[in-house]
Amino acid sequence: MTAIPCACLGIFLGGLLVKKLNLSALGAVRMAMMVNLVSTACYVSFLFLGCDTGPVAGVTVAYGNE
């Protein structure tokens, strides 16, 4: 449910940046590629920076009556 407002905000801000920076089509493609690379790098870094795994009944810890 939160993806739709975030996507709308991203589209709006991207269009605003293209207009303010007066980018051509090639410049807009380059900007999109750079933003995509930065977001992918952040996503990959989150794979290595994680929280400890919490206990899951029946998987990592036994149920109360077992």
N, CA, C and O atoms as a GROMACS GRO file, in nm:
protein
  264
    1MET      N    1   0.081  -0.119   0.000
    1MET     CA    2   0.000   0.000   0.000
    1MET      C    3   0.086   0.127   0.000
    1MET      O    4   0.046   0.230  -0.053
    2THR      N    5   0.205   0.119   0.059
    2THR     CA    6   0.291   0.238   0.062
    2THR      C    7   0.368   0.255  -0.068
    2THR      O    8   0.428   0.361  -0.090
    3ALA      N    9   0.368   0.154  -0.154
    3ALA     CA   10   0.446   0.162  -0.277
    3ALA      C   11   0.386   0.265  -0.373
    3ALA      O   12   0.461   0.334  -0.444
    4ILE      N   13   0.255   0.277  -0.378
    4ILE     CA   14   0.192   0.367  -0.474
    4ILE      C   15   0.223   0.514  -0.443
    4ILE      O   16   0.264   0.586  -0.534
    5PRO      N   17   0.207   0.561  -0.318
    5PRO     CA   18   0.244   0.701  -0.292
    5PRO      C   19   0.393   0.727  -0.313
    5PRO      O   20   0.431   0.834  -0.361
    6CYS      N   21   0.478   0.631  -0.278
    6CYS     CA   22   0.622   0.650  -0.299
    6CYS      C   23   0.656   0.655  -0.447
    6CYS      O   24   0.742   0.733  -0.488
    7ALA      N   25   0.591   0.572  -0.527
    7ALA     CA   26   0.614   0.575  -0.672
    7ALA      C   27   0.568   0.709  -0.730
    7ALA      O   28   0.636   0.766  -0.814
    8CYS      N   29   0.454   0.758  -0.685
    8CYS     CA   30   0.404   0.888  -0.732
    8CYS      C   31   0.501   1.000  -0.695
    8CYS      O   32   0.529   1.088  -0.775
    9LEU      N   33   0.552   0.995  -0.574
    9LEU     CA   34   0.649   1.096  -0.530
    9LEU      C   35   0.777   1.088  -0.612
    9LEU      O   36   0.832   1.191  -0.650
   10GLY      N   37   0.824   0.967  -0.640
   10GLY     CA   38   0.944   0.951  -0.721
   10GLY      C   39   0.926   1.002  -0.862
   10GLY      O   40   1.016   1.066  -0.918
   11ILE      N   41   0.811   0.974  -0.922
   11ILE     CA   42   0.783   1.023  -1.057
   11ILE      C   43   0.778   1.175  -1.058
   11ILE      O   44   0.832   1.240  -1.148
   12PHE      N   45   0.712   1.233  -0.958
   12PHE     CA   46   0.701   1.379  -0.950
   12PHE      C   47   0.838   1.443  -0.931
   12PHE      O   48   0.871   1.540  -1.000
   13LEU      N   49   0.918   1.390  -0.838
   13LEU     CA   50   1.050   1.448  -0.813
   13LEU      C   51   1.144   1.428  -0.932
   13LEU      O   52   1.224   1.516  -0.963
   14GLY      N   53   1.134   1.313  -0.999
   14GLY     CA   54   1.215   1.291  -1.119
   14GLY      C   55   1.181   1.390  -1.229
   14GLY      O   56   1.270   1.446  -1.293
   15GLY      N   57   1.052   1.412  -1.250
   15GLY     CA   58   1.011   1.511  -1.350
   15GLY      C   59   1.054   1.651  -1.314
   15GLY      O   60   1.093   1.730  -1.400
   16LEU      N   61   1.047   1.683  -1.185
   16LEU     CA   62   1.091   1.815  -1.139
   16LEU      C   63   1.241   1.834  -1.161
   16LEU      O   64   1.284   1.941  -1.204
   17LEU      N   65   1.320   1.730  -1.133
   17LEU     CA   66   1.464   1.739  -1.156
   17LEU      C   67   1.497   1.754  -1.304
   17LEU      O   68   1.584   1.834  -1.340
   18VAL      N   69   1.428   1.679  -1.388
   18VAL     CA   70   1.453   1.690  -1.532
   18VAL      C   71   1.420   1.831  -1.580
   18VAL      O   72   1.492   1.886  -1.663
   19LYS      N   73   1.312   1.888  -1.528
   19LYS     CA   74   1.273   2.023  -1.570
   19LYS      C   75   1.371   2.128  -1.516
   19LYS      O   76   1.412   2.217  -1.590
   20LYS      N   77   1.407   2.118  -1.388
   20LYS     CA   78   1.496   2.218  -1.327
   20LYS      C   79   1.637   2.213  -1.387
   20LYS      O   80   1.700   2.317  -1.406
   21LEU      N   81   1.686   2.091  -1.416
   21LEU     CA   82   1.821   2.077  -1.471
   21LEU      C   83   1.823   2.088  -1.623
   21LEU      O   84   1.930   2.085  -1.684
   22ASN      N   85   1.705   2.101  -1.682
   22ASN     CA   86   1.692   2.116  -1.828
   22ASN      C   87   1.764   2.002  -1.901
   22ASN      O   88   1.846   2.026  -1.990
   23LEU      N   89   1.731   1.879  -1.862
   23LEU     CA   90   1.798   1.762  -1.918
   23LEU      C   91   1.735   1.720  -2.050
   23LEU      O   92   1.614   1.733  -2.070
   24SER      N   93   1.818   1.672  -2.140
   24SER     CA   94   1.769   1.614  -2.264
   24SER      C   95   1.723   1.470  -2.235
   24SER      O   96   1.729   1.425  -2.121
   25ALA      N   97   1.677   1.401  -2.338
   25ALA     CA   98   1.635   1.262  -2.320
   25ALA      C   99   1.753   1.176  -2.275
   25ALA      O  100   1.738   1.091  -2.187
   26LEU      N  101   1.869   1.198  -2.334
   26LEU     CA  102   1.988   1.123  -2.295
   26LEU      C  103   2.028   1.156  -2.151
   26LEU      O  104   2.068   1.067  -2.076
   27GLY      N  105   2.017   1.281  -2.113
   27GLY     CA  106   2.048   1.321  -1.975
   27GLY      C  107   1.952   1.259  -1.875
   27GLY      O  108   1.992   1.220  -1.766
   28ALA      N  109   1.824   1.250  -1.912
   28ALA     CA  110   1.726   1.187  -1.824
   28ALA      C  111   1.755   1.038  -1.809
   28ALA      O  112   1.739   0.983  -1.700
   29VAL      N  113   1.796   0.973  -1.917
   29VAL     CA  114   1.832   0.831  -1.910
   29VAL      C  115   1.954   0.812  -1.821
   29VAL      O  116   1.958   0.719  -1.741
   30ARG      N  117   2.052   0.900  -1.834
   30ARG     CA  118   2.172   0.891  -1.750
   30ARG      C  119   2.137   0.912  -1.603
   30ARG      O  120   2.189   0.842  -1.516
   31MET      N  121   2.049   1.009  -1.575
   31MET     CA  122   2.008   1.033  -1.438
   31MET      C  123   1.934   0.911  -1.382
   31MET      O  124   1.958   0.871  -1.268
   32ALA      N  125   1.847   0.851  -1.461
   32ALA     CA  126   1.774   0.733  -1.416
   32ALA      C  127   1.869   0.617  -1.389
   32ALA      O  128   1.850   0.542  -1.293
   33MET      N  129   1.971   0.601  -1.473
   33MET     CA  130   2.068   0.494  -1.452
   33MET      C  131   2.148   0.517  -1.324
   33MET      O  132   2.174   0.422  -1.250
   34MET      N  133   2.187   0.641  -1.298
   34MET     CA  134   2.264   0.671  -1.177
   34MET      C  135   2.180   0.647  -1.052
   34MET      O  136   2.228   0.590  -0.954
   35VAL      N  137   2.055   0.691  -1.054
   35VAL     CA  138   1.967   0.669  -0.939
   35VAL      C  139   1.946   0.520  -0.917
   35VAL      O  140   1.943   0.473  -0.804
   36ASN      N  141   1.931   0.446  -1.026
   36ASN     CA  142   1.913   0.301  -1.016
   36ASN      C  143   2.038   0.235  -0.957
   36ASN      O  144   2.026   0.145  -0.874
   37LEU      N  145   2.156   0.277  -1.000
   37LEU     CA  146   2.280   0.221  -0.946
   37LEU      C  147   2.295   0.251  -0.797
   37LEU      O  148   2.337   0.164  -0.720
   38VAL      N  149   2.261   0.372  -0.757
   38VAL     CA  150   2.271   0.409  -0.615
   38VAL      C  151   2.173   0.326  -0.532
   38VAL      O  152   2.208   0.276  -0.426
   39SER      N  153   2.050   0.312  -0.580
   39SER     CA  154   1.951   0.235  -0.504
   39SER      C  155   1.989   0.088  -0.499
   39SER      O  156   1.965   0.022  -0.397
   40THR      N  157   2.047   0.034  -0.606
   40THR     CA  158   2.092  -0.105  -0.604
   40THR      C  159   2.207  -0.124  -0.507
   40THR      O  160   2.212  -0.224  -0.435
   41ALA      N  161   2.299  -0.029  -0.503
   41ALA     CA  162   2.410  -0.037  -0.408
   41ALA      C  163   2.359  -0.032  -0.264
   41ALA      O  164   2.410  -0.104  -0.178
   42CYS      N  165   2.261   0.051  -0.238
   42CYS     CA  166   2.202   0.057  -0.103
   42CYS      C  167   2.133  -0.075  -0.069
   42CYS      O  168   2.146  -0.124   0.043
   43TYR      N  169   2.061  -0.131  -0.165
   43TYR     CA  170   1.991  -0.257  -0.142
   43TYR      C  171   2.091  -0.369  -0.112
   43TYR      O  172   2.068  -0.449  -0.021
   44VAL      N  173   2.199  -0.376  -0.187
   44VAL     CA  174   2.300  -0.480  -0.165
   44VAL      C  175   2.366  -0.461  -0.029
   44VAL      O  176   2.394  -0.560   0.039
   45SER      N  177   2.390  -0.338   0.010
   45SER     CA  178   2.451  -0.315   0.142
   45SER      C  179   2.358  -0.360   0.254
   45SER      O  180   2.405  -0.405   0.358
   46PHE      N  181   2.227  -0.349   0.235
   46PHE     CA  182   2.132  -0.393   0.337
   46PHE      C  183   2.130  -0.544   0.351
   46PHE      O  184   2.087  -0.596   0.454
   47LEU      N  185   2.176  -0.617   0.250
   47LEU     CA  186   2.184  -0.762   0.261
   47LEU      C  187   2.289  -0.804   0.364
   47LEU      O  188   2.275  -0.908   0.429
   48PHE      N  189   2.393  -0.723   0.378
   48PHE     CA  190   2.501  -0.755   0.470
   48PHE      C  191   2.483  -0.689   0.606
   48PHE      O  192   2.540  -0.735   0.705
   49LEU      N  193   2.404  -0.584   0.613
   49LEU     CA  194   2.376  -0.516   0.739
   49LEU      C  195   2.237  -0.559   0.784
   49LEU      O  196   2.138  -0.497   0.746
   50GLY      N  197   2.230  -0.662   0.863
   50GLY     CA  198   2.099  -0.712   0.902
   50GLY      C  199   2.084  -0.721   1.052
   50GLY      O  200   2.178  -0.698   1.128
   51CYS      N  201   1.966  -0.755   1.092
   51CYS     CA  202   1.936  -0.777   1.232
   51CYS      C  203   1.950  -0.925   1.263
   51CYS      O  204   1.950  -1.009   1.173
   52ASP      N  205   1.963  -0.956   1.391
   52ASP     CA  206   1.966  -1.095   1.432
   52ASP      C  207   1.832  -1.160   1.402
   52ASP      O  208   1.727  -1.094   1.406
   53THR      N  209   1.836  -1.289   1.373
   53THR     CA  210   1.714  -1.362   1.345
   53THR      C  211   1.639  -1.386   1.475
   53THR      O  212   1.696  -1.437   1.572
   54GLY      N  213   1.514  -1.349   1.478
   54GLY     CA  214   1.433  -1.368   1.597
   54GLY      C  215   1.385  -1.512   1.609
   54GLY      O  216   1.383  -1.586   1.511
   55PRO      N  217   1.345  -1.550   1.729
   55PRO     CA  218   1.296  -1.686   1.748
   55PRO      C  219   1.161  -1.707   1.678
   55PRO      O  220   1.073  -1.622   1.685
   56VAL      N  221   1.147  -1.822   1.612
   56VAL     CA  222   1.024  -1.857   1.542
   56VAL      C  223   0.977  -1.990   1.599
   56VAL      O  224   1.048  -2.091   1.591
   57ALA      N  225   0.857  -1.990   1.656
   57ALA     CA  226   0.805  -2.111   1.719
   57ALA      C  227   0.792  -2.223   1.617
   57ALA      O  228   0.733  -2.206   1.510
   58GLY      N  229   0.848  -2.338   1.651
   58GLY     CA  230   0.841  -2.454   1.564
   58GLY      C  231   0.953  -2.460   1.462
   58GLY      O  232   0.972  -2.564   1.398
   59VAL      N  233   1.029  -2.351   1.446
   59VAL     CA  234   1.139  -2.350   1.351
   59VAL      C  235   1.271  -2.339   1.425
   59VAL      O  236   1.356  -2.428   1.414
   60THR      N  237   1.289  -2.232   1.499
   60THR     CA  238   1.415  -2.213   1.572
   60THR      C  239   1.401  -2.248   1.720
   60THR      O  240   1.501  -2.276   1.786
   61VAL      N  241   1.280  -2.246   1.774
   61VAL     CA  242   1.254  -2.287   1.912
   61VAL      C  243   1.133  -2.380   1.913
   61VAL      O  244   1.048  -2.374   1.824
   62ALA      N  245   1.127  -2.465   2.015
   62ALA     CA  246   1.015  -2.560   2.024
   62ALA      C  247   0.889  -2.489   2.073
   62ALA      O  248   0.895  -2.384   2.138
   63TYR      N  249   0.775  -2.550   2.040
   63TYR     CA  250   0.649  -2.501   2.094
   63TYR      C  251   0.646  -2.524   2.244
   63TYR      O  252   0.726  -2.601   2.296
   64GLY      N  253   0.556  -2.459   2.314
   64GLY     CA  254   0.548  -2.471   2.459
   64GLY      C  255   0.514  -2.610   2.508
   64GLY      O  256   0.559  -2.649   2.615
   65ASN      N  257   0.435  -2.688   2.432
   65ASN     CA  258   0.394  -2.820   2.480
   65ASN      C  259   0.480  -2.933   2.424
   65ASN      O  260   0.445  -3.049   2.442
   66GLU      N  261   0.589  -2.904   2.358
   66GLU     CA  262   0.676  -3.009   2.303
   66GLU      C  263   0.795  -3.034   2.391
   66GLU      O  264   0.878  -3.119   2.360
   0.00000   0.00000   0.00000
